[in-house]
Amino acid sequence: MIPVMAEIDLLFGAYFGYAVAVVLVFIIIIAIINQQGGEEEKEKKYDVEFKNGRYVLHKKRKPKF
């Protein structure tokens, strides 16, 4: 026979464990969604060109109007 207080402790421990697991799952899901949203393509400062066996960087210039 398990004493009553130990039984209550086991029940609350189980519910607390499930609550922690659910919170962790939500945190992971939110982190994945934020990571996918943060992969917007940034404007590159340089054009890369392969010329004579080397990579050459050309700084992009803003068009003058």
Biopython code that builds the backbone (N, CA, C, O; Angstrom):
import numpy as np
from Bio.PDB.StructureBuilder import StructureBuilder

atoms = [
    (1, "MET", "N", (0.831, -1.198, 0.000)),
    (1, "MET", "CA", (0.000, 0.000, 0.000)),
    (1, "MET", "C", (0.872, 1.258, 0.000)),
    (1, "MET", "O", (1.813, 1.382, 0.784)),
    (2, "ILE", "N", (0.537, 2.179, -0.895)),
    (2, "ILE", "CA", (1.242, 3.463, -0.948)),
    (2, "ILE", "C", (0.518, 4.428, -0.007)),
    (2, "ILE", "O", (-0.708, 4.533, -0.062)),
    (3, "PRO", "N", (1.242, 5.122, 0.843)),
    (3, "PRO", "CA", (0.579, 6.124, 1.700)),
    (3, "PRO", "C", (-0.113, 7.187, 0.850)),
    (3, "PRO", "O", (0.283, 7.459, -0.283)),
    (4, "VAL", "N", (-1.151, 7.776, 1.427)),
    (4, "VAL", "CA", (-1.991, 8.727, 0.680)),
    (4, "VAL", "C", (-1.167, 9.919, 0.197)),
    (4, "VAL", "O", (-1.317, 10.343, -0.949)),
    (5, "MET", "N", (-0.301, 10.467, 1.051)),
    (5, "MET", "CA", (0.481, 11.644, 0.653)),
    (5, "MET", "C", (1.417, 11.307, -0.516)),
    (5, "MET", "O", (1.603, 12.129, -1.413)),
    (6, "ALA", "N", (2.005, 10.109, -0.512)),
    (6, "ALA", "CA", (2.890, 9.709, -1.608)),
    (6, "ALA", "C", (2.096, 9.562, -2.898)),
    (6, "ALA", "O", (2.582, 9.891, -3.980)),
    (7, "GLU", "N", (0.854, 9.059, -2.771)),
    (7, "GLU", "CA", (0.017, 8.894, -3.964)),
    (7, "GLU", "C", (-0.319, 10.262, -4.567)),
    (7, "GLU", "O", (-0.259, 10.446, -5.783)),
    (8, "ILE", "N", (-0.669, 11.208, -3.709)),
    (8, "ILE", "CA", (-0.976, 12.569, -4.183)),
    (8, "ILE", "C", (0.281, 13.172, -4.840)),
    (8, "ILE", "O", (0.203, 13.815, -5.886)),
    (9, "ASP", "N", (1.418, 12.952, -4.211)),
    (9, "ASP", "CA", (2.678, 13.479, -4.744)),
    (9, "ASP", "C", (2.962, 12.881, -6.124)),
    (9, "ASP", "O", (3.402, 13.591, -7.028)),
    (10, "LEU", "N", (2.715, 11.587, -6.287)),
    (10, "LEU", "CA", (2.934, 10.951, -7.597)),
    (10, "LEU", "C", (1.998, 11.526, -8.647)),
    (10, "LEU", "O", (2.414, 11.779, -9.778)),
    (11, "LEU", "N", (0.724, 11.736, -8.279)),
    (11, "LEU", "CA", (-0.236, 12.302, -9.237)),
    (11, "LEU", "C", (0.191, 13.702, -9.679)),
    (11, "LEU", "O", (0.210, 14.005, -10.872)),
    (12, "PHE", "N", (0.539, 14.564, -8.693)),
    (12, "PHE", "CA", (0.949, 15.924, -9.047)),
    (12, "PHE", "C", (2.255, 15.914, -9.834)),
    (12, "PHE", "O", (2.450, 16.735, -10.730)),
    (13, "GLY", "N", (3.145, 14.988, -9.501)),
    (13, "GLY", "CA", (4.392, 14.878, -10.253)),
    (13, "GLY", "C", (4.131, 14.527, -11.698)),
    (13, "GLY", "O", (4.776, 15.067, -12.597)),
    (14, "ALA", "N", (3.182, 13.617, -11.935)),
    (14, "ALA", "CA", (2.864, 13.222, -13.305)),
    (14, "ALA", "C", (2.260, 14.401, -14.063)),
    (14, "ALA", "O", (2.647, 14.673, -15.199)),
    (15, "TYR", "N", (1.308, 15.108, -13.433)),
    (15, "TYR", "CA", (0.691, 16.242, -14.120)),
    (15, "TYR", "C", (1.711, 17.347, -14.377)),
    (15, "TYR", "O", (1.696, 17.976, -15.435)),
    (16, "PHE", "N", (2.591, 17.584, -13.417)),
    (16, "PHE", "CA", (3.619, 18.610, -13.593)),
    (16, "PHE", "C", (4.560, 18.222, -14.735)),
    (16, "PHE", "O", (4.969, 19.078, -15.518)),
    (17, "GLY", "N", (4.904, 16.937, -14.832)),
    (17, "GLY", "CA", (5.751, 16.461, -15.928)),
    (17, "GLY", "C", (5.108, 16.689, -17.281)),
    (17, "GLY", "O", (5.762, 17.125, -18.228)),
    (18, "TYR", "N", (3.792, 16.385, -17.365)),
    (18, "TYR", "CA", (3.077, 16.606, -18.626)),
    (18, "TYR", "C", (3.023, 18.092, -18.966)),
    (18, "TYR", "O", (3.164, 18.472, -20.128)),
    (19, "ALA", "N", (2.820, 18.930, -17.950)),
    (19, "ALA", "CA", (2.758, 20.373, -18.195)),
    (19, "ALA", "C", (4.097, 20.885, -18.720)),
    (19, "ALA", "O", (4.129, 21.700, -19.642)),
    (20, "VAL", "N", (5.203, 20.415, -18.140)),
    (20, "VAL", "CA", (6.525, 20.839, -18.604)),
    (20, "VAL", "C", (6.753, 20.383, -20.041)),
    (20, "VAL", "O", (7.291, 21.132, -20.856)),
    (21, "ALA", "N", (6.342, 19.150, -20.353)),
    (21, "ALA", "CA", (6.517, 18.632, -21.714)),
    (21, "ALA", "C", (5.721, 19.468, -22.720)),
    (21, "ALA", "O", (6.225, 19.786, -23.797)),
    (22, "VAL", "N", (4.485, 19.822, -22.375)),
    (22, "VAL", "CA", (3.649, 20.620, -23.287)),
    (22, "VAL", "C", (4.272, 22.001, -23.502)),
    (22, "VAL", "O", (4.312, 22.492, -24.630)),
    (23, "VAL", "N", (4.757, 22.626, -22.433)),
    (23, "VAL", "CA", (5.388, 23.945, -22.556)),
    (23, "VAL", "C", (6.632, 23.869, -23.432)),
    (23, "VAL", "O", (6.856, 24.745, -24.267)),
    (24, "LEU", "N", (7.446, 22.825, -23.247)),
    (24, "LEU", "CA", (8.646, 22.681, -24.077)),
    (24, "LEU", "C", (8.284, 22.509, -25.549)),
    (24, "LEU", "O", (8.943, 23.079, -26.419)),
    (25, "VAL", "N", (7.247, 21.730, -25.834)),
    (25, "VAL", "CA", (6.820, 21.530, -27.227)),
    (25, "VAL", "C", (6.388, 22.864, -27.836)),
    (25, "VAL", "O", (6.748, 23.169, -28.973)),
    (26, "PHE", "N", (5.614, 23.667, -27.081)),
    (26, "PHE", "CA", (5.192, 24.971, -27.604)),
    (26, "PHE", "C", (6.390, 25.880, -27.855)),
    (26, "PHE", "O", (6.430, 26.588, -28.861)),
    (27, "ILE", "N", (7.364, 25.865, -26.950)),
    (27, "ILE", "CA", (8.552, 26.704, -27.136)),
    (27, "ILE", "C", (9.306, 26.285, -28.393)),
    (27, "ILE", "O", (9.770, 27.134, -29.154)),
    (28, "ILE", "N", (9.430, 24.975, -28.611)),
    (28, "ILE", "CA", (10.132, 24.475, -29.803)),
    (28, "ILE", "C", (9.384, 24.875, -31.070)),
    (28, "ILE", "O", (10.001, 25.302, -32.046)),
    (29, "ILE", "N", (8.057, 24.739, -31.060)),
    (29, "ILE", "CA", (7.261, 25.108, -32.244)),
    (29, "ILE", "C", (7.413, 26.593, -32.546)),
    (29, "ILE", "O", (7.598, 26.972, -33.702)),
    (30, "ILE", "N", (7.338, 27.435, -31.525)),
    (30, "ILE", "CA", (7.482, 28.881, -31.731)),
    (30, "ILE", "C", (8.869, 29.214, -32.263)),
    (30, "ILE", "O", (9.010, 30.071, -33.136)),
    (31, "ALA", "N", (9.899, 28.538, -31.741)),
    (31, "ALA", "CA", (11.267, 28.786, -32.213)),
    (31, "ALA", "C", (11.411, 28.407, -33.686)),
    (31, "ALA", "O", (12.066, 29.122, -34.444)),
    (32, "ILE", "N", (10.805, 27.290, -34.100)),
    (32, "ILE", "CA", (10.891, 26.864, -35.504)),
    (32, "ILE", "C", (10.174, 27.870, -36.404)),
    (32, "ILE", "O", (10.683, 28.218, -37.469)),
    (33, "ILE", "N", (9.003, 28.335, -35.985)),
    (33, "ILE", "CA", (8.256, 29.307, -36.795)),
    (33, "ILE", "C", (9.053, 30.610, -36.933)),
    (33, "ILE", "O", (9.117, 31.180, -38.022)),
    (34, "ASN", "N", (9.656, 31.081, -35.844)),
    (34, "ASN", "CA", (10.442, 32.317, -35.908)),
    (34, "ASN", "C", (11.659, 32.154, -36.801)),
    (34, "ASN", "O", (12.034, 33.083, -37.517)),
    (35, "GLN", "N", (12.275, 30.986, -36.766)),
    (35, "GLN", "CA", (13.458, 30.756, -37.588)),
    (35, "GLN", "C", (13.089, 30.764, -39.071)),
    (35, "GLN", "O", (13.822, 31.317, -39.892)),
    (36, "GLN", "N", (11.958, 30.153, -39.415)),
    (36, "GLN", "CA", (11.541, 30.132, -40.816)),
    (36, "GLN", "C", (11.178, 31.533, -41.285)),
    (36, "GLN", "O", (11.458, 31.889, -42.430)),
    (37, "GLY", "N", (10.563, 32.333, -40.425)),
    (37, "GLY", "CA", (10.196, 33.692, -40.794)),
    (37, "GLY", "C", (11.410, 34.593, -40.911)),
    (37, "GLY", "O", (11.362, 35.593, -41.627)),
    (38, "GLY", "N", (12.500, 34.265, -40.225)),
    (38, "GLY", "CA", (13.678, 35.117, -40.228)),
    (38, "GLY", "C", (14.615, 34.878, -41.386)),
    (38, "GLY", "O", (15.673, 35.502, -41.462)),
    (39, "GLU", "N", (14.245, 33.976, -42.302)),
    (39, "GLU", "CA", (15.138, 33.659, -43.417)),
    (39, "GLU", "C", (14.842, 34.499, -44.653)),
    (39, "GLU", "O", (14.958, 34.026, -45.783)),
    (40, "GLU", "N", (14.458, 35.753, -44.421)),
    (40, "GLU", "CA", (14.211, 36.637, -45.555)),
    (40, "GLU", "C", (15.551, 36.959, -46.217)),
    (40, "GLU", "O", (16.579, 37.094, -45.554)),
    (41, "GLU", "N", (15.507, 37.074, -47.526)),
    (41, "GLU", "CA", (16.756, 37.316, -48.249)),
    (41, "GLU", "C", (17.188, 38.759, -48.062)),
    (41, "GLU", "O", (16.430, 39.684, -48.355)),
    (42, "LYS", "N", (18.392, 38.947, -47.580)),
    (42, "LYS", "CA", (18.920, 40.280, -47.371)),
    (42, "LYS", "C", (19.531, 40.789, -48.678)),
    (42, "LYS", "O", (20.016, 40.015, -49.503)),
    (43, "GLU", "N", (19.494, 42.103, -48.840)),
    (43, "GLU", "CA", (20.086, 42.690, -50.039)),
    (43, "GLU", "C", (21.607, 42.579, -49.925)),
    (43, "GLU", "O", (22.200, 43.007, -48.935)),
    (44, "LYS", "N", (22.217, 42.008, -50.939)),
    (44, "LYS", "CA", (23.658, 41.787, -50.904)),
    (44, "LYS", "C", (24.392, 43.063, -51.292)),
    (44, "LYS", "O", (23.958, 43.805, -52.173)),
    (45, "LYS", "N", (25.513, 43.302, -50.618)),
    (45, "LYS", "CA", (26.283, 44.512, -50.897)),
    (45, "LYS", "C", (27.195, 44.336, -52.104)),
    (45, "LYS", "O", (27.590, 45.316, -52.736)),
    (46, "TYR", "N", (27.530, 43.089, -52.424)),
    (46, "TYR", "CA", (28.496, 42.851, -53.490)),
    (46, "TYR", "C", (27.948, 41.866, -54.509)),
    (46, "TYR", "O", (27.207, 40.948, -54.157)),
    (47, "ASP", "N", (28.311, 42.055, -55.768)),
    (47, "ASP", "CA", (28.093, 41.059, -56.807)),
    (47, "ASP", "C", (29.355, 40.209, -56.873)),
    (47, "ASP", "O", (30.465, 40.740, -56.901)),
    (48, "VAL", "N", (29.188, 38.905, -56.898)),
    (48, "VAL", "CA", (30.342, 38.007, -56.946)),
    (48, "VAL", "C", (30.460, 37.465, -58.364)),
    (48, "VAL", "O", (29.486, 36.989, -58.946)),
    (49, "GLU", "N", (31.655, 37.544, -58.900)),
    (49, "GLU", "CA", (31.901, 37.074, -60.268)),
    (49, "GLU", "C", (33.161, 36.206, -60.255)),
    (49, "GLU", "O", (34.138, 36.534, -59.582)),
    (50, "PHE", "N", (33.135, 35.102, -61.000)),
    (50, "PHE", "CA", (34.299, 34.224, -61.096)),
    (50, "PHE", "C", (35.047, 34.600, -62.365)),
    (50, "PHE", "O", (34.524, 34.434, -63.468)),
    (51, "LYS", "N", (36.280, 35.111, -62.217)),
    (51, "LYS", "CA", (37.012, 35.630, -63.366)),
    (51, "LYS", "C", (38.475, 35.218, -63.239)),
    (51, "LYS", "O", (39.106, 35.468, -62.212)),
    (52, "ASN", "N", (39.011, 34.590, -64.275)),
    (52, "ASN", "CA", (40.411, 34.161, -64.324)),
    (52, "ASN", "C", (40.803, 33.305, -63.102)),
    (52, "ASN", "O", (41.887, 33.467, -62.542)),
    (53, "GLY", "N", (39.908, 32.399, -62.706)),
    (53, "GLY", "CA", (40.213, 31.503, -61.600)),
    (53, "GLY", "C", (40.102, 32.135, -60.233)),
    (53, "GLY", "O", (40.533, 31.538, -59.246)),
    (54, "ARG", "N", (39.535, 33.327, -60.145)),
    (54, "ARG", "CA", (39.383, 34.005, -58.858)),
    (54, "ARG", "C", (37.963, 34.540, -58.720)),
    (54, "ARG", "O", (37.273, 34.813, -59.703)),
    (55, "TYR", "N", (37.565, 34.673, -57.493)),
    (55, "TYR", "CA", (36.294, 35.333, -57.244)),
    (55, "TYR", "C", (36.551, 36.827, -57.107)),
    (55, "TYR", "O", (37.420, 37.250, -56.344)),
    (56, "VAL", "N", (35.785, 37.623, -57.852)),
    (56, "VAL", "CA", (35.955, 39.076, -57.836)),
    (56, "VAL", "C", (34.670, 39.681, -57.280)),
    (56, "VAL", "O", (33.569, 39.359, -57.728)),
    (57, "LEU", "N", (34.832, 40.565, -56.296)),
    (57, "LEU", "CA", (33.675, 41.248, -55.708)),
    (57, "LEU", "C", (33.514, 42.611, -56.354)),
    (57, "LEU", "O", (34.472, 43.378, -56.455)),
    (58, "HIS", "N", (32.289, 42.911, -56.794)),
    (58, "HIS", "CA", (31.970, 44.234, -57.324)),
    (58, "HIS", "C", (30.961, 44.854, -56.381)),
    (58, "HIS", "O", (29.883, 44.300, -56.163)),
    (59, "LYS", "N", (31.306, 45.997, -55.824)),
    (59, "LYS", "CA", (30.386, 46.665, -54.913)),
    (59, "LYS", "C", (29.189, 47.170, -55.714)),
    (59, "LYS", "O", (29.340, 47.808, -56.756)),
    (60, "LYS", "N", (27.994, 46.866, -55.199)),
    (60, "LYS", "CA", (26.791, 47.332, -55.886)),
    (60, "LYS", "C", (26.651, 48.832, -55.678)),
    (60, "LYS", "O", (26.880, 49.346, -54.583)),
    (61, "ARG", "N", (26.274, 49.520, -56.739)),
    (61, "ARG", "CA", (26.093, 50.964, -56.641)),
    (61, "ARG", "C", (24.612, 51.280, -56.724)),
    (61, "ARG", "O", (23.851, 50.632, -57.444)),
    (62, "LYS", "N", (24.231, 52.285, -55.974)),
    (62, "LYS", "CA", (22.832, 52.692, -56.002)),
    (62, "LYS", "C", (22.574, 53.442, -57.306)),
    (62, "LYS", "O", (23.377, 54.282, -57.712)),
    (63, "PRO", "N", (21.462, 53.139, -57.956)),
    (63, "PRO", "CA", (21.181, 53.859, -59.205)),
    (63, "PRO", "C", (20.914, 55.344, -58.947)),
    (63, "PRO", "O", (20.229, 55.708, -57.991)),
    (64, "LYS", "N", (21.464, 56.185, -59.810)),
    (64, "LYS", "CA", (21.267, 57.633, -59.676)),
    (64, "LYS", "C", (20.101, 58.048, -60.559)),
    (64, "LYS", "O", (20.057, 57.732, -61.748)),
    (65, "PHE", "N", (19.174, 58.750, -59.968)),
    (65, "PHE", "CA", (18.004, 59.185, -60.735)),
    (65, "PHE", "C", (18.036, 60.670, -60.951)),
    (65, "PHE", "O", (17.132, 61.223, -61.578)),
]
sb = StructureBuilder()
sb.init_structure("model")
sb.init_model(0)
sb.init_chain("A")
sb.init_seg("    ")
for serial, (resi, resn, name, xyz) in enumerate(atoms, 1):
    if name == "N":
        sb.init_residue(resn, " ", resi, " ")
    sb.init_atom(name, np.array(xyz, "f"), 0.0, 1.0, " ", f" {name:<3s}", serial, name[0])
structure = sb.get_structure()
